Amino acid sequence: MVFSHRMAALAAVVVIPLGIAATSYALTDSPEAPKVPPKVELESGSPSAAPTPTGTSSTPTPTSTPSDEVVSRPPVSDDDDDDDGPGDDG
């Protein structure tokens, strides 16, 4: 009789987590593969964006580059009113 109770407890310890895992696996959605567009178009400023007609020169348009402008830091100010406690002299 004791042997059957031990077997039942062992079976419950093994079967219950496996049942939970199987149910969780069965209820999850499988993600679809990402869809890749069949054709990728570049911006119009690209040198190879459009073929040129015969007899015309192909000069690539220069793209604008960001300038090396230096921006100064904002002034530091202590506007924090969170430190107004009972021991502050403010």
A tleap script that builds the chain and sets N, CA, C and O, in Angstrom:
source leaprc.protein.ff14SB
mol = sequence {
  NMET VAL PHE SER HIE ARG MET ALA ALA LEU
  ALA ALA VAL VAL VAL ILE PRO LEU GLY ILE
  ALA ALA THR SER TYR ALA LEU THR ASP SER
  PRO GLU ALA PRO LYS VAL PRO PRO LYS VAL
  GLU LEU GLU SER GLY SER PRO SER ALA ALA
  PRO THR PRO THR GLY THR SER SER THR PRO
  THR PRO THR SER THR PRO SER ASP GLU VAL
  VAL SER ARG PRO PRO VAL SER ASP ASP ASP
  ASP ASP ASP ASP GLY PRO GLY ASP ASP CGLY
}
set mol.1.N position { 0.833 -1.184 0.000 }
set mol.1.CA position { 0.000 0.000 0.000 }
set mol.1.C position { 0.877 1.246 0.000 }
set mol.1.O position { 0.583 2.206 -0.712 }
set mol.2.N position { 1.960 1.243 0.798 }
set mol.2.CA position { 2.855 2.383 0.848 }
set mol.2.C position { 3.547 2.559 -0.492 }
set mol.2.O position { 3.804 3.680 -0.932 }
set mol.3.N position { 3.841 1.453 -1.126 }
set mol.3.CA position { 4.519 1.513 -2.426 }
set mol.3.C position { 3.643 2.206 -3.467 }
set mol.3.O position { 4.161 2.965 -4.286 }
set mol.4.N position { 2.363 1.974 -3.457 }
set mol.4.CA position { 1.473 2.596 -4.438 }
set mol.4.C position { 1.320 4.101 -4.166 }
set mol.4.O position { 1.173 4.881 -5.108 }
set mol.5.N position { 1.352 4.512 -2.907 }
set mol.5.CA position { 1.290 5.942 -2.598 }
set mol.5.C position { 2.562 6.649 -3.066 }
set mol.5.O position { 2.510 7.771 -3.571 }
set mol.6.N position { 3.689 5.988 -2.893 }
set mol.6.CA position { 4.949 6.580 -3.374 }
set mol.6.C position { 4.952 6.687 -4.896 }
set mol.6.O position { 5.399 7.691 -5.450 }
set mol.7.N position { 4.460 5.668 -5.561 }
set mol.7.CA position { 4.400 5.707 -7.029 }
set mol.7.C position { 3.438 6.803 -7.503 }
set mol.7.O position { 3.699 7.476 -8.500 }
set mol.8.N position { 2.341 6.972 -6.792 }
set mol.8.CA position { 1.382 8.015 -7.163 }
set mol.8.C position { 1.993 9.396 -6.959 }
set mol.8.O position { 1.805 10.286 -7.789 }
set mol.9.N position { 2.723 9.582 -5.863 }
set mol.9.CA position { 3.368 10.874 -5.608 }
set mol.9.C position { 4.459 11.144 -6.644 }
set mol.9.O position { 4.586 12.265 -7.138 }
set mol.10.N position { 5.243 10.117 -6.971 }
set mol.10.CA position { 6.288 10.281 -7.990 }
set mol.10.C position { 5.680 10.595 -9.353 }
set mol.10.O position { 6.192 11.433 -10.094 }
set mol.11.N position { 4.594 9.921 -9.670 }
set mol.11.CA position { 3.922 10.171 -10.949 }
set mol.11.C position { 3.357 11.592 -10.985 }
set mol.11.O position { 3.417 12.258 -12.019 }
set mol.12.N position { 2.810 12.054 -9.864 }
set mol.12.CA position { 2.264 13.412 -9.824 }
set mol.12.C position { 3.372 14.449 -9.972 }
set mol.12.O position { 3.191 15.462 -10.648 }
set mol.13.N position { 4.518 14.198 -9.343 }
set mol.13.CA position { 5.629 15.142 -9.435 }
set mol.13.C position { 6.156 15.218 -10.863 }
set mol.13.O position { 6.624 16.277 -11.282 }
set mol.14.N position { 6.096 14.151 -11.605 }
set mol.14.CA position { 6.606 14.131 -12.978 }
set mol.14.C position { 5.535 14.553 -13.982 }
set mol.14.O position { 5.813 15.328 -14.897 }
set mol.15.N position { 4.316 14.046 -13.814 }
set mol.15.CA position { 3.265 14.246 -14.810 }
set mol.15.C position { 2.714 15.665 -14.789 }
set mol.15.O position { 2.446 16.230 -15.849 }
set mol.16.N position { 2.539 16.254 -13.613 }
set mol.16.CA position { 1.933 17.593 -13.534 }
set mol.16.C position { 2.803 18.645 -14.237 }
set mol.16.O position { 2.263 19.388 -15.056 }
set mol.17.N position { 4.122 18.759 -13.971 }
set mol.17.CA position { 4.918 19.744 -14.710 }
set mol.17.C position { 4.990 19.459 -16.213 }
set mol.17.O position { 5.004 20.385 -17.024 }
set mol.18.N position { 5.035 18.172 -16.582 }
set mol.18.CA position { 5.044 17.844 -18.010 }
set mol.18.C position { 3.718 18.231 -18.665 }
set mol.18.O position { 3.707 18.682 -19.810 }
set mol.19.N position { 2.623 18.065 -17.967 }
set mol.19.CA position { 1.324 18.472 -18.503 }
set mol.19.C position { 1.231 19.980 -18.668 }
set mol.19.O position { 0.695 20.476 -19.659 }
set mol.20.N position { 1.760 20.708 -17.682 }
set mol.20.CA position { 1.771 22.174 -17.778 }
set mol.20.C position { 2.642 22.627 -18.951 }
set mol.20.O position { 2.256 23.519 -19.707 }
set mol.21.N position { 3.804 22.016 -19.099 }
set mol.21.CA position { 4.699 22.384 -20.203 }
set mol.21.C position { 4.071 22.054 -21.551 }
set mol.21.O position { 4.178 22.847 -22.486 }
set mol.22.N position { 3.425 20.915 -21.669 }
set mol.22.CA position { 2.796 20.538 -22.934 }
set mol.22.C position { 1.642 21.470 -23.272 }
set mol.22.O position { 1.465 21.856 -24.427 }
set mol.23.N position { 0.850 21.832 -22.253 }
set mol.23.CA position { -0.264 22.761 -22.490 }
set mol.23.C position { 0.254 24.128 -22.897 }
set mol.23.O position { -0.293 24.753 -23.806 }
set mol.24.N position { 1.301 24.601 -22.236 }
set mol.24.CA position { 1.874 25.895 -22.580 }
set mol.24.C position { 2.423 25.887 -24.000 }
set mol.24.O position { 2.234 26.849 -24.744 }
set mol.25.N position { 3.100 24.812 -24.377 }
set mol.25.CA position { 3.652 24.704 -25.728 }
set mol.25.C position { 2.539 24.663 -26.767 }
set mol.25.O position { 2.674 25.254 -27.838 }
set mol.26.N position { 1.445 23.976 -26.466 }
set mol.26.CA position { 0.351 23.853 -27.420 }
set mol.26.C position { -0.395 25.169 -27.602 }
set mol.26.O position { -0.951 25.427 -28.669 }
set mol.27.N position { -0.409 26.006 -26.558 }
set mol.27.CA position { -1.169 27.258 -26.649 }
set mol.27.C position { -0.367 28.437 -27.170 }
set mol.27.O position { -0.944 29.493 -27.429 }
set mol.28.N position { 0.950 28.296 -27.333 }
set mol.28.CA position { 1.749 29.425 -27.815 }
set mol.28.C position { 1.579 29.577 -29.316 }
set mol.28.O position { 1.378 28.603 -30.042 }
set mol.29.N position { 1.667 30.824 -29.763 }
set mol.29.CA position { 1.596 31.112 -31.191 }
set mol.29.C position { 2.989 31.015 -31.778 }
set mol.29.O position { 3.960 31.483 -31.183 }
set mol.30.N position { 3.080 30.419 -32.925 }
set mol.30.CA position { 4.378 30.379 -33.599 }
set mol.30.C position { 4.502 31.638 -34.446 }
set mol.30.O position { 3.609 31.931 -35.241 }
set mol.31.N position { 5.591 32.390 -34.293 }
set mol.31.CA position { 5.744 33.622 -35.067 }
set mol.31.C position { 5.981 33.319 -36.541 }
set mol.31.O position { 6.662 32.357 -36.895 }
set mol.32.N position { 5.407 34.157 -37.381 }
set mol.32.CA position { 5.604 33.993 -38.820 }
set mol.32.C position { 6.980 34.511 -39.206 }
set mol.32.O position { 7.540 35.379 -38.537 }
set mol.33.N position { 7.506 33.982 -40.267 }
set mol.33.CA position { 8.795 34.444 -40.770 }
set mol.33.C position { 8.640 35.876 -41.282 }
set mol.33.O position { 7.609 36.209 -41.866 }
set mol.34.N position { 9.642 36.723 -41.074 }
set mol.34.CA position { 9.524 38.102 -41.568 }
set mol.34.C position { 9.451 38.130 -43.083 }
set mol.34.O position { 10.139 37.377 -43.771 }
set mol.35.N position { 8.609 39.007 -43.585 }
set mol.35.CA position { 8.420 39.116 -45.032 }
set mol.35.C position { 9.372 40.176 -45.584 }
set mol.35.O position { 9.375 41.323 -45.136 }
set mol.36.N position { 10.163 39.779 -46.545 }
set mol.36.CA position { 11.129 40.671 -47.166 }
set mol.36.C position { 10.509 41.229 -48.440 }
set mol.36.O position { 9.973 40.470 -49.248 }
set mol.37.N position { 10.574 42.550 -48.633 }
set mol.37.CA position { 10.015 43.100 -49.870 }
set mol.37.C position { 10.817 42.608 -51.071 }
set mol.37.O position { 12.035 42.454 -50.977 }
set mol.38.N position { 10.153 42.361 -52.192 }
set mol.38.CA position { 10.872 41.828 -53.356 }
set mol.38.C position { 11.834 42.832 -53.987 }
set mol.38.O position { 12.791 42.435 -54.653 }
set mol.39.N position { 11.593 44.121 -53.785 }
set mol.39.CA position { 12.448 45.132 -54.393 }
set mol.39.C position { 12.714 46.229 -53.377 }
set mol.39.O position { 11.790 46.743 -52.747 }
set mol.40.N position { 13.975 46.583 -53.224 }
set mol.40.CA position { 14.362 47.643 -52.311 }
set mol.40.C position { 14.716 48.865 -53.131 }
set mol.40.O position { 15.565 48.789 -54.018 }
set mol.41.N position { 14.077 49.997 -52.850 }
set mol.41.CA position { 14.349 51.232 -53.580 }
set mol.41.C position { 15.160 52.162 -52.705 }
set mol.41.O position { 14.853 52.352 -51.529 }
set mol.42.N position { 16.204 52.746 -53.288 }
set mol.42.CA position { 17.043 53.698 -52.580 }
set mol.42.C position { 16.472 55.097 -52.735 }
set mol.42.O position { 15.570 55.320 -53.543 }
set mol.43.N position { 17.001 56.040 -51.958 }
set mol.43.CA position { 16.553 57.423 -52.073 }
set mol.43.C position { 16.926 57.977 -53.448 }
set mol.43.O position { 17.800 57.441 -54.130 }
set mol.44.N position { 16.257 59.048 -53.840 }
set mol.44.CA position { 16.480 59.597 -55.177 }
set mol.44.C position { 17.850 60.245 -55.313 }
set mol.44.O position { 18.297 60.464 -56.440 }
set mol.45.N position { 18.538 60.561 -54.221 }
set mol.45.CA position { 19.844 61.203 -54.286 }
set mol.45.C position { 20.972 60.222 -54.549 }
set mol.45.O position { 22.126 60.631 -54.672 }
set mol.46.N position { 20.665 58.949 -54.637 }
set mol.46.CA position { 21.691 57.933 -54.850 }
set mol.46.C position { 22.204 58.013 -56.283 }
set mol.46.O position { 21.404 58.225 -57.194 }
set mol.47.N position { 23.521 57.851 -56.524 }
set mol.47.CA position { 24.058 57.924 -57.885 }
set mol.47.C position { 23.509 56.840 -58.792 }
set mol.47.O position { 23.403 57.060 -59.998 }
set mol.48.N position { 23.156 55.680 -58.262 }
set mol.48.CA position { 22.680 54.604 -59.120 }
set mol.48.C position { 21.163 54.451 -59.051 }
set mol.48.O position { 20.640 53.366 -59.306 }
set mol.49.N position { 20.460 55.509 -58.715 }
set mol.49.CA position { 19.017 55.417 -58.546 }
set mol.49.C position { 18.297 55.217 -59.872 }
set mol.49.O position { 17.367 54.414 -59.950 }
set mol.50.N position { 18.710 55.934 -60.919 }
set mol.50.CA position { 18.041 55.810 -62.204 }
set mol.50.C position { 19.087 55.825 -63.314 }
set mol.50.O position { 20.038 56.605 -63.259 }
set mol.51.N position { 18.918 54.975 -64.311 }
set mol.51.CA position { 19.871 55.013 -65.427 }
set mol.51.C position { 19.684 56.281 -66.248 }
set mol.51.O position { 18.568 56.775 -66.406 }
set mol.52.N position { 20.786 56.797 -66.767 }
set mol.52.CA position { 20.720 58.025 -67.562 }
set mol.52.C position { 20.492 57.666 -69.019 }
set mol.52.O position { 20.976 56.634 -69.484 }
set mol.53.N position { 19.766 58.497 -69.744 }
set mol.53.CA position { 19.558 58.244 -71.180 }
set mol.53.C position { 20.885 58.349 -71.939 }
set mol.53.O position { 21.836 58.976 -71.472 }
set mol.54.N position { 20.926 57.739 -73.085 }
set mol.54.CA position { 22.144 57.739 -73.895 }
set mol.54.C position { 22.456 59.156 -74.358 }
set mol.54.O position { 21.574 59.878 -74.821 }
set mol.55.N position { 23.746 59.551 -74.225 }
set mol.55.CA position { 24.180 60.861 -74.688 }
set mol.55.C position { 24.191 61.916 -73.607 }
set mol.55.O position { 24.605 63.044 -73.878 }
set mol.56.N position { 23.768 61.619 -72.423 }
set mol.56.CA position { 23.790 62.602 -71.341 }
set mol.56.C position { 24.851 62.202 -70.339 }
set mol.56.O position { 25.166 61.023 -70.181 }
set mol.57.N position { 25.393 63.190 -69.671 }
set mol.57.CA position { 26.440 62.900 -68.689 }
set mol.57.C position { 25.804 62.551 -67.351 }
set mol.57.O position { 24.746 63.068 -66.992 }
set mol.58.N position { 26.455 61.682 -66.639 }
set mol.58.CA position { 25.957 61.266 -65.341 }
set mol.58.C position { 26.851 61.860 -64.268 }
set mol.58.O position { 27.950 61.364 -64.022 }
set mol.59.N position { 26.374 62.930 -63.624 }
set mol.59.CA position { 27.141 63.526 -62.526 }
set mol.59.C position { 26.369 63.286 -61.252 }
set mol.59.O position { 25.224 63.721 -61.132 }
set mol.60.N position { 26.971 62.605 -60.300 }
set mol.60.CA position { 26.249 62.363 -59.048 }
set mol.60.C position { 26.074 63.650 -58.268 }
set mol.60.O position { 26.971 64.491 -58.217 }
set mol.61.N position { 24.930 63.787 -57.674 }
set mol.61.CA position { 24.666 64.990 -56.882 }
set mol.61.C position { 25.321 64.825 -55.522 }
set mol.61.O position { 25.203 63.762 -54.914 }
set mol.62.N position { 26.001 65.840 -55.034 }
set mol.62.CA position { 26.653 65.715 -53.725 }
set mol.62.C position { 25.603 65.692 -52.614 }
set mol.62.O position { 24.622 66.435 -52.649 }
set mol.63.N position { 25.825 64.852 -51.666 }
set mol.63.CA position { 24.897 64.784 -50.537 }
set mol.63.C position { 25.374 65.735 -49.457 }
set mol.63.O position { 26.573 65.960 -49.298 }
set mol.64.N position { 24.448 66.280 -48.734 }
set mol.64.CA position { 24.817 67.225 -47.690 }
set mol.64.C position { 25.382 66.469 -46.502 }
set mol.64.O position { 24.846 65.443 -46.085 }
set mol.65.N position { 26.463 66.989 -45.969 }
set mol.65.CA position { 27.079 66.360 -44.807 }
set mol.65.C position { 26.798 67.219 -43.586 }
set mol.65.O position { 26.680 68.439 -43.705 }
set mol.66.N position { 26.690 66.616 -42.437 }
set mol.66.CA position { 26.442 67.421 -41.239 }
set mol.66.C position { 27.651 68.283 -40.916 }
set mol.66.O position { 28.795 67.850 -41.053 }
set mol.67.N position { 27.385 69.493 -40.493 }
set mol.67.CA position { 28.482 70.400 -40.182 }
set mol.67.C position { 29.069 70.059 -38.819 }
set mol.67.O position { 28.426 69.402 -38.000 }
set mol.68.N position { 30.279 70.507 -38.589 }
set mol.68.CA position { 30.961 70.269 -37.321 }
set mol.68.C position { 30.742 71.438 -36.374 }
set mol.68.O position { 31.689 71.939 -35.766 }
set mol.69.N position { 29.516 71.863 -36.253 }
set mol.69.CA position { 29.196 72.991 -35.398 }
set mol.69.C position { 29.295 72.567 -33.936 }
set mol.69.O position { 28.774 71.521 -33.547 }
set mol.70.N position { 29.965 73.386 -33.134 }
set mol.70.CA position { 30.116 73.101 -31.717 }
set mol.70.C position { 29.034 73.853 -30.959 }
set mol.70.O position { 28.866 75.062 -31.122 }
set mol.71.N position { 28.313 73.130 -30.137 }
set mol.71.CA position { 27.232 73.719 -29.367 }
set mol.71.C position { 27.684 73.781 -27.916 }
set mol.71.O position { 28.169 72.796 -27.358 }
set mol.72.N position { 27.516 74.972 -27.309 }
set mol.72.CA position { 27.946 75.127 -25.922 }
set mol.72.C position { 26.956 74.448 -24.989 }
set mol.72.O position { 25.790 74.255 -25.333 }
set mol.73.N position { 27.439 74.087 -23.798 }
set mol.73.CA position { 26.591 73.439 -22.810 }
set mol.73.C position { 25.661 74.455 -22.163 }
set mol.73.O position { 26.019 75.626 -22.041 }
set mol.74.N position { 24.485 74.032 -21.751 }
set mol.74.CA position { 23.587 74.947 -21.052 }
set mol.74.C position { 24.144 75.252 -19.664 }
set mol.74.O position { 24.861 74.430 -19.093 }
set mol.75.N position { 23.825 76.414 -19.119 }
set mol.75.CA position { 24.347 76.759 -17.795 }
set mol.75.C position { 23.771 75.837 -16.723 }
set mol.75.O position { 22.622 75.402 -16.811 }
set mol.76.N position { 24.574 75.553 -15.728 }
set mol.76.CA position { 24.152 74.683 -14.638 }
set mol.76.C position { 23.460 75.526 -13.581 }
set mol.76.O position { 24.001 76.536 -13.132 }
set mol.77.N position { 22.278 75.117 -13.188 }
set mol.77.CA position { 21.550 75.848 -12.151 }
set mol.77.C position { 20.987 74.851 -11.167 }
set mol.77.O position { 20.646 73.728 -11.538 }
set mol.78.N position { 20.886 75.255 -9.913 }
set mol.78.CA position { 20.355 74.389 -8.870 }
set mol.78.C position { 18.927 74.825 -8.566 }
set mol.78.O position { 18.676 75.580 -7.626 }
set mol.79.N position { 17.995 74.332 -9.386 }
set mol.79.CA position { 16.588 74.663 -9.188 }
set mol.79.C position { 15.850 73.526 -8.507 }
set mol.79.O position { 14.621 73.466 -8.546 }
set mol.80.N position { 16.589 72.629 -7.886 }
set mol.80.CA position { 15.998 71.457 -7.261 }
set mol.80.C position { 15.421 71.830 -5.901 }
set mol.80.O position { 16.157 72.201 -4.987 }
set mol.81.N position { 14.106 71.730 -5.773 }
set mol.81.CA position { 13.440 72.071 -4.513 }
set mol.81.C position { 13.150 70.828 -3.683 }
set mol.81.O position { 12.435 70.900 -2.683 }
set mol.82.N position { 13.707 69.681 -4.095 }
set mol.82.CA position { 13.434 68.448 -3.369 }
set mol.82.C position { 14.174 68.362 -2.049 }
set mol.82.O position { 13.831 67.531 -1.208 }
set mol.83.N position { 15.192 69.208 -1.843 }
set mol.83.CA position { 15.977 69.101 -0.625 }
set mol.83.C position { 15.489 70.034 0.479 }
set mol.83.O position { 16.241 70.335 1.407 }
set mol.84.N position { 14.247 70.493 0.393 }
set mol.84.CA position { 13.692 71.349 1.445 }
set mol.84.C position { 13.142 70.466 2.556 }
set mol.84.O position { 11.969 70.091 2.546 }
set mol.85.N position { 13.998 70.142 3.505 }
set mol.85.CA position { 13.597 69.306 4.627 }
set mol.85.C position { 13.523 70.128 5.896 }
set mol.85.O position { 13.702 71.345 5.867 }
set mol.86.N position { 13.260 69.467 7.003 }
set mol.86.CA position { 13.133 70.209 8.263 }
set mol.86.C position { 14.469 70.800 8.744 }
set mol.86.O position { 14.463 71.747 9.531 }
set mol.87.N position { 15.597 70.270 8.295 }
set mol.87.CA position { 16.886 70.796 8.773 }
set mol.87.C position { 17.508 71.784 7.821 }
set mol.87.O position { 18.613 72.255 8.093 }
set mol.88.N position { 16.860 72.134 6.703 }
set mol.88.CA position { 17.443 73.067 5.733 }
set mol.88.C position { 17.261 74.509 6.178 }
set mol.88.O position { 16.252 74.869 6.785 }
set mol.89.N position { 18.245 75.314 5.869 }
set mol.89.CA position { 18.156 76.753 6.168 }
set mol.89.C position { 17.846 77.478 4.878 }
set mol.89.O position { 18.715 78.193 4.377 }
set mol.90.N position { 16.721 77.347 4.337 }
set mol.90.CA position { 16.457 77.919 3.037 }
set mol.90.C position { 15.256 78.665 2.962 }
set mol.90.O position { 14.927 79.200 1.903 }
savepdb mol mol.pdb
quit
